[in-house]
């Protein structure tokens, strides 16, 4: 089964756009956030920051790896099958989580520009998750044909 143009071109571009958004938001929160006036322990702040940075880095790696698996058949064939499946499944789950978070925010928040952004993100994340499902199905059917 040949991957669609959506899976090979548009879905990875959407993931790269999301990664860019993630990086820009991290930079904005880092450099534009006001300082908190409440005292905090240095150790707890450092631990929280390291945990947060590790989580953001892990999400970025999954998104970049999943985009590569969706975009390049050459890279996809070089990566071991279980790793390819894991990246696509994890990317799909991340996308569903992103869609759920933005949908919750859009539904519970007041109507405004954030609602529009949330709606766009929900659609984009849904499209990428669908491409991940298609990629997993293609990978599984290709694995069955190779075994036969």
VMD Tcl script that builds the backbone (N, CA, C; Angstrom):
set m [mol new atoms 444]
animate dup $m
set s [atomselect $m all]
$s set {name element resname resid chain x y z} {
  {N N UNK 1 A 0.846 -1.185 0.000}
  {CA C UNK 1 A 0.000 0.000 0.000}
  {C C UNK 1 A 0.888 1.243 0.000}
  {N N UNK 2 A 0.719 2.076 -0.987}
  {CA C UNK 2 A 1.547 3.268 -1.140}
  {C C UNK 2 A 1.018 4.392 -0.247}
  {N N UNK 3 A 1.908 5.046 0.505}
  {CA C UNK 3 A 1.478 6.156 1.357}
  {C C UNK 3 A 0.929 7.303 0.516}
  {N N UNK 4 A -0.079 7.975 1.049}
  {CA C UNK 4 A -0.706 9.083 0.331}
  {C C UNK 4 A 0.186 10.318 0.355}
  {N N UNK 5 A -0.165 11.257 -0.514}
  {CA C UNK 5 A 0.548 12.526 -0.559}
  {C C UNK 5 A 0.399 13.275 0.762}
  {N N UNK 6 A -0.787 13.138 1.374}
  {CA C UNK 6 A -1.016 13.782 2.679}
  {C C UNK 6 A -0.038 13.253 3.703}
  {N N UNK 7 A 0.112 11.936 3.739}
  {CA C UNK 7 A 0.981 11.329 4.740}
  {C C UNK 7 A 2.444 11.707 4.508}
  {N N UNK 8 A 2.870 11.800 3.277}
  {CA C UNK 8 A 4.280 12.061 2.978}
  {C C UNK 8 A 4.648 13.539 2.933}
  {N N UNK 9 A 3.689 14.417 2.691}
  {CA C UNK 9 A 4.024 15.837 2.534}
  {C C UNK 9 A 3.378 16.740 3.576}
  {N N UNK 10 A 2.065 16.676 3.680}
  {CA C UNK 10 A 1.355 17.638 4.516}
  {C C UNK 10 A 1.495 17.331 6.003}
  {N N UNK 11 A 1.325 16.082 6.397}
  {CA C UNK 11 A 1.392 15.739 7.822}
  {C C UNK 11 A 2.750 16.103 8.437}
  {N N UNK 12 A 3.882 15.762 7.793}
  {CA C UNK 12 A 5.161 16.181 8.381}
  {C C UNK 12 A 5.315 17.701 8.449}
  {N N UNK 13 A 4.797 18.410 7.457}
  {CA C UNK 13 A 4.860 19.873 7.493}
  {C C UNK 13 A 4.056 20.419 8.667}
  {N N UNK 14 A 2.905 19.801 8.943}
  {CA C UNK 14 A 2.099 20.221 10.091}
  {C C UNK 14 A 2.828 19.957 11.405}
  {N N UNK 15 A 3.507 18.822 11.492}
  {CA C UNK 15 A 4.253 18.507 12.713}
  {C C UNK 15 A 5.409 19.487 12.897}
  {N N UNK 16 A 6.104 19.823 11.808}
  {CA C UNK 16 A 7.196 20.799 11.887}
  {C C UNK 16 A 6.647 22.165 12.317}
  {N N UNK 17 A 5.482 22.533 11.820}
  {CA C UNK 17 A 4.856 23.791 12.254}
  {C C UNK 17 A 4.538 23.739 13.746}
  {N N UNK 18 A 4.059 22.592 14.227}
  {CA C UNK 18 A 3.790 22.456 15.654}
  {C C UNK 18 A 5.076 22.540 16.468}
  {N N UNK 19 A 6.150 21.923 15.983}
  {CA C UNK 19 A 7.439 22.020 16.677}
  {C C UNK 19 A 7.913 23.461 16.749}
  {N N UNK 20 A 7.746 24.186 15.657}
  {CA C UNK 20 A 8.122 25.600 15.641}
  {C C UNK 20 A 7.302 26.381 16.663}
  {N N UNK 21 A 6.014 26.104 16.720}
  {CA C UNK 21 A 5.132 26.744 17.707}
  {C C UNK 21 A 5.599 26.405 19.119}
  {N N UNK 22 A 5.944 25.141 19.356}
  {CA C UNK 22 A 6.421 24.708 20.671}
  {C C UNK 22 A 7.689 25.469 21.073}
  {N N UNK 23 A 8.626 25.585 20.157}
  {CA C UNK 23 A 9.874 26.292 20.445}
  {C C UNK 23 A 9.604 27.773 20.704}
  {N N UNK 24 A 8.773 28.385 19.872}
  {CA C UNK 24 A 8.469 29.812 20.060}
  {C C UNK 24 A 7.762 30.062 21.390}
  {N N UNK 25 A 6.843 29.185 21.761}
  {CA C UNK 25 A 6.146 29.347 23.039}
  {C C UNK 25 A 7.111 29.160 24.211}
  {N N UNK 26 A 8.029 28.203 24.098}
  {CA C UNK 26 A 9.007 28.004 25.163}
  {C C UNK 26 A 9.902 29.232 25.315}
  {N N UNK 27 A 10.311 29.798 24.190}
  {CA C UNK 27 A 11.124 31.016 24.245}
  {C C UNK 27 A 10.326 32.167 24.857}
  {N N UNK 28 A 9.078 32.289 24.479}
  {CA C UNK 28 A 8.246 33.367 25.034}
  {C C UNK 28 A 8.066 33.194 26.533}
  {N N UNK 29 A 7.764 31.980 26.981}
  {CA C UNK 29 A 7.576 31.751 28.412}
  {C C UNK 29 A 8.877 31.940 29.185}
  {N N UNK 30 A 10.000 31.633 28.549}
  {CA C UNK 30 A 11.288 31.770 29.227}
  {C C UNK 30 A 11.697 33.230 29.368}
  {N N UNK 31 A 11.562 33.995 28.283}
  {CA C UNK 31 A 12.100 35.346 28.290}
  {C C UNK 31 A 11.072 36.443 28.553}
  {N N UNK 32 A 9.783 36.145 28.380}
  {CA C UNK 32 A 8.773 37.186 28.546}
  {C C UNK 32 A 7.910 37.019 29.787}
  {N N UNK 33 A 8.073 35.915 30.511}
  {CA C UNK 33 A 7.249 35.672 31.699}
  {C C UNK 33 A 7.712 36.567 32.842}
  {N N UNK 34 A 6.756 37.145 33.569}
  {CA C UNK 34 A 7.151 37.975 34.718}
  {C C UNK 34 A 7.707 37.095 35.839}
  {N N UNK 35 A 8.599 37.667 36.604}
  {CA C UNK 35 A 9.177 36.947 37.738}
  {C C UNK 35 A 8.141 36.794 38.842}
  {N N UNK 36 A 8.145 35.652 39.466}
  {CA C UNK 36 A 7.220 35.402 40.571}
  {C C UNK 36 A 7.796 36.025 41.841}
  {N N UNK 37 A 6.927 36.642 42.636}
  {CA C UNK 37 A 7.403 37.288 43.861}
  {C C UNK 37 A 7.396 36.339 45.055}
  {N N UNK 38 A 6.801 35.166 44.888}
  {CA C UNK 38 A 6.768 34.236 46.018}
  {C C UNK 38 A 8.100 33.503 46.138}
  {N N UNK 39 A 8.579 33.338 47.345}
  {CA C UNK 39 A 9.863 32.659 47.535}
  {C C UNK 39 A 9.718 31.154 47.256}
  {N N UNK 40 A 10.758 30.601 46.599}
  {CA C UNK 40 A 10.779 29.167 46.327}
  {C C UNK 40 A 12.154 28.625 46.651}
  {N N UNK 41 A 12.163 27.390 47.001}
  {CA C UNK 41 A 13.423 26.709 47.256}
  {C C UNK 41 A 14.159 26.540 45.930}
  {N N UNK 42 A 15.450 26.800 45.924}
  {CA C UNK 42 A 16.257 26.647 44.706}
  {C C UNK 42 A 16.238 25.211 44.208}
  {N N UNK 43 A 16.309 24.252 45.126}
  {CA C UNK 43 A 16.334 22.843 44.730}
  {C C UNK 43 A 15.026 22.421 44.082}
  {N N UNK 44 A 13.898 22.817 44.657}
  {CA C UNK 44 A 12.614 22.431 44.080}
  {C C UNK 44 A 12.404 23.115 42.735}
  {N N UNK 45 A 12.834 24.345 42.604}
  {CA C UNK 45 A 12.705 25.064 41.335}
  {C C UNK 45 A 13.578 24.409 40.268}
  {N N UNK 46 A 14.798 24.033 40.623}
  {CA C UNK 46 A 15.713 23.399 39.675}
  {C C UNK 46 A 15.172 22.036 39.245}
  {N N UNK 47 A 14.647 21.270 40.199}
  {CA C UNK 47 A 14.095 19.953 39.889}
  {C C UNK 47 A 12.875 20.077 38.975}
  {N N UNK 48 A 12.009 21.024 39.272}
  {CA C UNK 48 A 10.824 21.240 38.442}
  {C C UNK 48 A 11.218 21.669 37.036}
  {N N UNK 49 A 12.206 22.537 36.921}
  {CA C UNK 49 A 12.658 23.007 35.626}
  {C C UNK 49 A 13.279 21.880 34.814}
  {N N UNK 50 A 14.082 21.045 35.464}
  {CA C UNK 50 A 14.694 19.914 34.767}
  {C C UNK 50 A 13.634 18.917 34.296}
  {N N UNK 51 A 12.636 18.649 35.114}
  {CA C UNK 51 A 11.557 17.751 34.715}
  {C C UNK 51 A 10.767 18.300 33.548}
  {N N UNK 52 A 10.484 19.587 33.610}
  {CA C UNK 52 A 9.750 20.240 32.526}
  {C C UNK 52 A 10.566 20.219 31.232}
  {N N UNK 53 A 11.847 20.543 31.333}
  {CA C UNK 53 A 12.714 20.554 30.149}
  {C C UNK 53 A 12.835 19.153 29.553}
  {N N UNK 54 A 12.928 18.143 30.394}
  {CA C UNK 54 A 13.014 16.765 29.904}
  {C C UNK 54 A 11.721 16.364 29.185}
  {N N UNK 55 A 10.595 16.776 29.723}
  {CA C UNK 55 A 9.303 16.457 29.091}
  {C C UNK 55 A 9.183 17.142 27.736}
  {N N UNK 56 A 9.521 18.421 27.677}
  {CA C UNK 56 A 9.448 19.154 26.410}
  {C C UNK 56 A 10.419 18.547 25.393}
  {N N UNK 57 A 11.619 18.190 25.823}
  {CA C UNK 57 A 12.594 17.578 24.919}
  {C C UNK 57 A 12.092 16.227 24.406}
  {N N UNK 58 A 11.501 15.425 25.276}
  {CA C UNK 58 A 10.975 14.122 24.855}
  {C C UNK 58 A 9.853 14.287 23.834}
  {N N UNK 59 A 8.969 15.236 24.072}
  {CA C UNK 59 A 7.879 15.497 23.124}
  {C C UNK 59 A 8.456 15.968 21.789}
  {N N UNK 60 A 9.451 16.833 21.827}
  {CA C UNK 60 A 10.069 17.330 20.593}
  {C C UNK 60 A 10.742 16.197 19.819}
  {N N UNK 61 A 11.403 15.286 20.518}
  {CA C UNK 61 A 12.059 14.144 19.853}
  {C C UNK 61 A 11.009 13.247 19.202}
  {N N UNK 62 A 9.932 12.966 19.920}
  {CA C UNK 62 A 8.866 12.123 19.357}
  {C C UNK 62 A 8.251 12.798 18.135}
  {N N UNK 63 A 8.008 14.099 18.221}
  {CA C UNK 63 A 7.406 14.817 17.094}
  {C C UNK 63 A 8.349 14.840 15.888}
  {N N UNK 64 A 9.624 15.106 16.122}
  {CA C UNK 64 A 10.580 15.140 15.011}
  {C C UNK 64 A 10.761 13.749 14.404}
  {N N UNK 65 A 10.892 12.734 15.251}
  {CA C UNK 65 A 11.042 11.366 14.752}
  {C C UNK 65 A 9.810 10.891 14.007}
  {N N UNK 66 A 8.639 11.198 14.534}
  {CA C UNK 66 A 7.405 10.824 13.852}
  {C C UNK 66 A 7.256 11.531 12.523}
  {N N UNK 67 A 7.614 12.810 12.478}
  {CA C UNK 67 A 7.546 13.556 11.214}
  {C C UNK 67 A 8.486 12.940 10.190}
  {N N UNK 68 A 9.665 12.521 10.629}
  {CA C UNK 68 A 10.623 11.884 9.723}
  {C C UNK 68 A 10.075 10.554 9.208}
  {N N UNK 69 A 9.432 9.782 10.083}
  {CA C UNK 69 A 8.847 8.502 9.662}
  {C C UNK 69 A 7.719 8.714 8.654}
  {N N UNK 70 A 6.957 9.787 8.827}
  {CA C UNK 70 A 5.866 10.076 7.898}
  {C C UNK 70 A 6.379 10.645 6.574}
  {N N UNK 71 A 7.461 11.397 6.627}
  {CA C UNK 71 A 7.923 12.128 5.448}
  {C C UNK 71 A 8.815 11.314 4.521}
  {N N UNK 72 A 9.650 10.470 5.064}
  {CA C UNK 72 A 10.678 9.833 4.252}
  {C C UNK 72 A 10.553 8.315 4.288}
  {N N UNK 73 A 10.252 7.738 3.132}
  {CA C UNK 73 A 10.177 6.278 3.080}
  {C C UNK 73 A 11.568 5.665 3.242}
  {N N UNK 74 A 12.597 6.357 2.791}
  {CA C UNK 74 A 13.961 5.858 2.935}
  {C C UNK 74 A 14.346 5.788 4.416}
  {N N UNK 75 A 14.078 6.860 5.157}
  {CA C UNK 75 A 14.386 6.857 6.592}
  {C C UNK 75 A 13.511 5.848 7.322}
  {N N UNK 76 A 12.282 5.738 6.891}
  {CA C UNK 76 A 11.352 4.810 7.532}
  {C C UNK 76 A 11.806 3.360 7.372}
  {N N UNK 77 A 12.364 3.017 6.211}
  {CA C UNK 77 A 12.820 1.637 6.008}
  {C C UNK 77 A 14.127 1.355 6.738}
  {N N UNK 78 A 14.908 2.373 7.017}
  {CA C UNK 78 A 16.176 2.174 7.742}
  {C C UNK 78 A 15.981 2.000 9.240}
  {N N UNK 79 A 14.869 2.489 9.757}
  {CA C UNK 79 A 14.586 2.405 11.184}
  {C C UNK 79 A 13.941 1.047 11.466}
  {N N UNK 80 A 14.375 0.368 12.535}
  {CA C UNK 80 A 13.751 -0.922 12.863}
  {C C UNK 80 A 12.234 -0.793 13.040}
  {N N UNK 81 A 11.532 -1.815 12.599}
  {CA C UNK 81 A 10.065 -1.806 12.600}
  {C C UNK 81 A 9.464 -1.437 13.962}
  {N N UNK 82 A 9.919 -2.031 15.089}
  {CA C UNK 82 A 9.321 -1.660 16.381}
  {C C UNK 82 A 9.531 -0.183 16.741}
  {N N UNK 83 A 10.686 0.362 16.384}
  {CA C UNK 83 A 10.962 1.778 16.664}
  {C C UNK 83 A 10.060 2.660 15.815}
  {N N UNK 84 A 9.898 2.304 14.553}
  {CA C UNK 84 A 9.020 3.065 13.645}
  {C C UNK 84 A 7.587 3.064 14.177}
  {N N UNK 85 A 7.108 1.883 14.560}
  {CA C UNK 85 A 5.750 1.801 15.102}
  {C C UNK 85 A 5.617 2.606 16.390}
  {N N UNK 86 A 6.618 2.495 17.265}
  {CA C UNK 86 A 6.569 3.229 18.535}
  {C C UNK 86 A 6.524 4.735 18.293}
  {N N UNK 87 A 7.344 5.229 17.364}
  {CA C UNK 87 A 7.343 6.668 17.067}
  {C C UNK 87 A 6.000 7.123 16.519}
  {N N UNK 88 A 5.423 6.347 15.614}
  {CA C UNK 88 A 4.134 6.737 15.041}
  {C C UNK 88 A 3.011 6.673 16.073}
  {N N UNK 89 A 3.020 5.630 16.908}
  {CA C UNK 89 A 1.990 5.519 17.949}
  {C C UNK 89 A 2.149 6.650 18.963}
  {N N UNK 90 A 3.384 6.908 19.402}
  {CA C UNK 90 A 3.607 7.991 20.366}
  {C C UNK 90 A 3.232 9.349 19.778}
  {N N UNK 91 A 3.586 9.578 18.518}
  {CA C UNK 91 A 3.208 10.848 17.880}
  {C C UNK 91 A 1.695 10.964 17.804}
  {N N UNK 92 A 1.015 9.889 17.452}
  {CA C UNK 92 A -0.443 9.914 17.412}
  {C C UNK 92 A -1.041 10.234 18.770}
  {N N UNK 93 A -0.481 9.626 19.830}
  {CA C UNK 93 A -0.974 9.902 21.181}
  {C C UNK 93 A -0.686 11.337 21.607}
  {N N UNK 94 A 0.492 11.841 21.270}
  {CA C UNK 94 A 0.830 13.237 21.576}
  {C C UNK 94 A -0.150 14.166 20.862}
  {N N UNK 95 A -0.425 13.881 19.604}
  {CA C UNK 95 A -1.352 14.717 18.833}
  {C C UNK 95 A -2.762 14.681 19.417}
  {N N UNK 96 A -3.207 13.509 19.841}
  {CA C UNK 96 A -4.528 13.418 20.474}
  {C C UNK 96 A -4.550 14.196 21.787}
  {N N UNK 97 A -3.446 14.138 22.542}
  {CA C UNK 97 A -3.345 14.917 23.781}
  {C C UNK 97 A -3.378 16.411 23.521}
  {N N UNK 98 A -2.664 16.836 22.490}
  {CA C UNK 98 A -2.661 18.258 22.120}
  {C C UNK 98 A -4.075 18.685 21.719}
  {N N UNK 99 A -4.729 17.866 20.902}
  {CA C UNK 99 A -6.090 18.198 20.462}
  {C C UNK 99 A -7.039 18.276 21.655}
  {N N UNK 100 A -6.926 17.321 22.573}
  {CA C UNK 100 A -7.808 17.311 23.747}
  {C C UNK 100 A -7.570 18.542 24.622}
  {N N UNK 101 A -6.300 18.909 24.823}
  {CA C UNK 101 A -5.989 20.070 25.658}
  {C C UNK 101 A -6.526 21.358 25.040}
  {N N UNK 102 A -6.317 21.538 23.745}
  {CA C UNK 102 A -6.807 22.754 23.091}
  {C C UNK 102 A -8.325 22.765 22.990}
  {N N UNK 103 A -8.933 21.592 22.782}
  {CA C UNK 103 A -10.390 21.527 22.741}
  {C C UNK 103 A -10.983 21.884 24.101}
  {N N UNK 104 A -10.383 21.363 25.158}
  {CA C UNK 104 A -10.846 21.693 26.516}
  {C C UNK 104 A -10.703 23.192 26.775}
  {N N UNK 105 A -9.563 23.748 26.383}
  {CA C UNK 105 A -9.320 25.177 26.577}
  {C C UNK 105 A -10.313 26.016 25.783}
  {N N UNK 106 A -10.597 25.605 24.546}
  {CA C UNK 106 A -11.523 26.369 23.705}
  {C C UNK 106 A -12.949 26.292 24.237}
  {N N UNK 107 A -13.326 25.141 24.779}
  {CA C UNK 107 A -14.692 24.961 25.268}
  {C C UNK 107 A -14.906 25.664 26.599}
  {N N UNK 108 A -13.921 25.619 27.480}
  {CA C UNK 108 A -14.089 26.189 28.814}
  {C C UNK 108 A -13.713 27.664 28.890}
  {N N UNK 109 A -12.945 28.161 27.926}
  {CA C UNK 109 A -12.522 29.560 27.957}
  {C C UNK 109 A -13.562 30.470 27.330}
  {N N UNK 110 A -13.278 31.754 27.428}
  {CA C UNK 110 A -14.183 32.723 26.804}
  {C C UNK 110 A -13.885 32.793 25.308}
  {N N UNK 111 A -14.875 33.200 24.543}
  {CA C UNK 111 A -14.752 33.291 23.097}
  {C C UNK 111 A -13.779 34.409 22.734}
  {N N UNK 112 A -12.836 34.095 21.872}
  {CA C UNK 112 A -11.855 35.091 21.470}
  {C C UNK 112 A -10.847 34.493 20.508}
  {N N UNK 113 A -9.726 35.174 20.304}
  {CA C UNK 113 A -8.705 34.670 19.376}
  {C C UNK 113 A -8.158 33.294 19.779}
  {N N UNK 114 A -8.070 33.043 21.088}
  {CA C UNK 114 A -7.586 31.741 21.537}
  {C C UNK 114 A -8.515 30.618 21.099}
  {N N UNK 115 A -9.800 30.892 20.972}
  {CA C UNK 115 A -10.760 29.887 20.514}
  {C C UNK 115 A -10.466 29.515 19.060}
  {N N UNK 116 A -10.165 30.511 18.234}
  {CA C UNK 116 A -9.832 30.260 16.835}
  {C C UNK 116 A -8.534 29.457 16.730}
  {N N UNK 117 A -7.523 29.864 17.483}
  {CA C UNK 117 A -6.255 29.138 17.478}
  {C C UNK 117 A -6.475 27.701 17.954}
  {N N UNK 118 A -7.268 27.540 18.998}
  {CA C UNK 118 A -7.575 26.199 19.505}
  {C C UNK 118 A -8.269 25.343 18.466}
  {N N UNK 119 A -9.201 25.928 17.733}
  {CA C UNK 119 A -9.894 25.185 16.683}
  {C C UNK 119 A -8.954 24.735 15.580}
  {N N UNK 120 A -8.044 25.620 15.174}
  {CA C UNK 120 A -7.067 25.268 14.143}
  {C C UNK 120 A -6.151 24.159 14.646}
  {N N UNK 121 A -5.695 24.265 15.879}
  {CA C UNK 121 A -4.801 23.253 16.433}
  {C C UNK 121 A -5.498 21.903 16.540}
  {N N UNK 122 A -6.766 21.896 16.919}
  {CA C UNK 122 A -7.517 20.637 17.013}
  {C C UNK 122 A -7.599 19.965 15.642}
  {N N UNK 123 A -7.885 20.740 14.604}
  {CA C UNK 123 A -7.963 20.177 13.249}
  {C C UNK 123 A -6.589 19.666 12.798}
  {N N UNK 124 A -5.556 20.450 13.009}
  {CA C UNK 124 A -4.205 20.052 12.606}
  {C C UNK 124 A -3.787 18.781 13.347}
  {N N UNK 125 A -3.999 18.750 14.650}
  {CA C UNK 125 A -3.617 17.576 15.427}
  {C C UNK 125 A -4.414 16.342 15.011}
  {N N UNK 126 A -5.686 16.536 14.707}
  {CA C UNK 126 A -6.498 15.422 14.227}
  {C C UNK 126 A -5.992 14.877 12.900}
  {N N UNK 127 A -5.587 15.764 12.008}
  {CA C UNK 127 A -5.042 15.338 10.713}
  {C C UNK 127 A -3.736 14.567 10.885}
  {N N UNK 128 A -2.860 15.058 11.749}
  {CA C UNK 128 A -1.592 14.369 11.981}
  {C C UNK 128 A -1.836 13.017 12.644}
  {N N UNK 129 A -2.757 12.960 13.600}
  {CA C UNK 129 A -3.079 11.674 14.241}
  {C C UNK 129 A -3.622 10.695 13.211}
  {N N UNK 130 A -4.455 11.161 12.292}
  {CA C UNK 130 A -4.971 10.293 11.228}
  {C C UNK 130 A -3.840 9.789 10.335}
  {N N UNK 131 A -2.876 10.646 10.029}
  {CA C UNK 131 A -1.720 10.223 9.232}
  {C C UNK 131 A -0.899 9.183 9.987}
  {N N UNK 132 A -0.811 9.328 11.302}
  {CA C UNK 132 A -0.086 8.336 12.114}
  {C C UNK 132 A -0.796 6.986 12.059}
  {N N UNK 133 A -2.123 7.006 12.160}
  {CA C UNK 133 A -2.889 5.753 12.066}
  {C C UNK 133 A -2.669 5.119 10.700}
  {N N UNK 134 A -2.710 5.931 9.657}
  {CA C UNK 134 A -2.476 5.426 8.310}
  {C C UNK 134 A -1.050 4.870 8.183}
  {N N UNK 135 A -0.074 5.554 8.783}
  {CA C UNK 135 A 1.303 5.079 8.751}
  {C C UNK 135 A 1.486 3.762 9.483}
  {N N UNK 136 A 0.816 3.619 10.616}
  {CA C UNK 136 A 0.892 2.352 11.365}
  {C C UNK 136 A 0.254 1.240 10.551}
  {N N UNK 137 A -0.905 1.508 9.967}
  {CA C UNK 137 A -1.571 0.488 9.145}
  {C C UNK 137 A -0.704 0.091 7.959}
  {N N UNK 138 A -0.104 1.064 7.297}
  {CA C UNK 138 A 0.772 0.785 6.167}
  {C C UNK 138 A 1.970 -0.040 6.621}
  {N N UNK 139 A 2.536 0.333 7.740}
  {CA C UNK 139 A 3.699 -0.380 8.262}
  {C C UNK 139 A 3.347 -1.817 8.633}
  {N N UNK 140 A 2.199 -1.992 9.272}
  {CA C UNK 140 A 1.777 -3.345 9.661}
  {C C UNK 140 A 1.450 -4.195 8.443}
  {N N UNK 141 A 0.779 -3.606 7.441}
  {CA C UNK 141 A 0.464 -4.390 6.233}
  {C C UNK 141 A 1.724 -4.706 5.455}
  {N N UNK 142 A 2.689 -3.793 5.430}
  {CA C UNK 142 A 3.965 -4.051 4.770}
  {C C UNK 142 A 4.742 -5.135 5.474}
  {N N UNK 143 A 4.650 -5.181 6.788}
  {CA C UNK 143 A 5.334 -6.208 7.573}
  {C C UNK 143 A 4.693 -7.573 7.317}
  {N N UNK 144 A 3.367 -7.596 7.184}
  {CA C UNK 144 A 2.672 -8.875 6.892}
  {C C UNK 144 A 3.045 -9.379 5.508}
  {N N UNK 145 A 3.140 -8.465 4.533}
  {CA C UNK 145 A 3.503 -8.887 3.172}
  {C C UNK 145 A 4.939 -9.368 3.107}
  {N N UNK 146 A 5.821 -8.767 3.892}
  {CA C UNK 146 A 7.219 -9.184 3.910}
  {C C UNK 146 A 7.368 -10.565 4.550}
  {N N UNK 147 A 6.518 -10.853 5.533}
  {CA C UNK 147 A 6.582 -12.156 6.223}
  {C C UNK 147 A 5.988 -13.261 5.368}
  {N N UNK 148 A 5.090 -12.922 4.443}
  {CA C UNK 148 A 4.417 -13.943 3.629}
  {C C UNK 148 A 5.237 -14.433 2.482}
}
mol reanalyze $m
mol bondsrecalc $m
mol representation Tube
mol addrep $m
